[in-house]
Structures are given as C-alpha cells and as structure tokens.
Amino acid sequence: MFTFNFVKHTIYQKTNSITDPSQGNIGYYIGGSDMSTEGNFIWMHSRQPFNYTDWKQGMPDSHGNHEDCVHLYPLFHFQWNDIQCSTPGYFICEKPSPSK
C-alpha cells in the first residue's frame, strides 16, 4: 500500500507542475489486466491476482465491455480505473531494489 501511495503522490506532484494542460488527463498504466477472464484482474508480469486495489468508486466498470487494462487516472485523483488497452497513456515500470 505504501508503494502505491508514494507513486500516486509523486505523479500528482509531477502532473501539477506540467505547463501543458493537455497532458494532465493522460493516465498511467500500472500493469494490471482482466484480458484473460473478465472481472478477474491480475498483474501481467507475474500472472498473480491483486492483493491490493485502489479502484475509484464504481470501477472497474468495463465500459462497453472493452476495458481490460488498469491505469491511474488524474481526473480520479489517481485512483484505479479500467480502460481500453489501446488508449494512449504513460506507464509505470517496476524494477528490483538494488542489492546491498
């Protein structure tokens, strides 16, 4: 939970400092999808189900039965939204922690 809160806070700070307002509504894909089974969201890299969610109220809604990818949406205060996977957007990558 801490990681997602940190990511949301960081993105919020960055997008509020963008001078081009047209860039403010582009979401950030986080690697989750229900492409395999509608309503059963998993992480694409591990194929594991979510153990944490932060859906906006009323989401996921699979609007038009074509929304299979998960992203953080600025207009929803960076809560999770399901969206068509072909929608242009940014993405967030996970990387391993550096070895000590």
Phi, psi and omega in degrees: 000320179303318183299312181294321178297320178296315180297313179301315181297316181295315179296317180302315179297317182293315184289332176287345179261000178288133182274340178267105185298338180292342180273351186287343183257007180278130182276173180240113177293139183243005173093013177255151181201156170239034180299321183290313180221117182305127179088352180251088185280136179225161172280128184295325184288328184248346184065019181264147177291159178295140171249005177206141174221159176217051181295142168295148179307131181090356178251155355286148180239353180045048182312124181071010181060030182228015183253107185241351182252155183251134175216162173271126187246123182304320181291345176255024181056037177064023168281167185286146177219145171267144187210160175297135184295342180273357179291128179301143179186174175274176176217156178246130180255147174261136176226150181294152175292146178296145177291146179264000000 
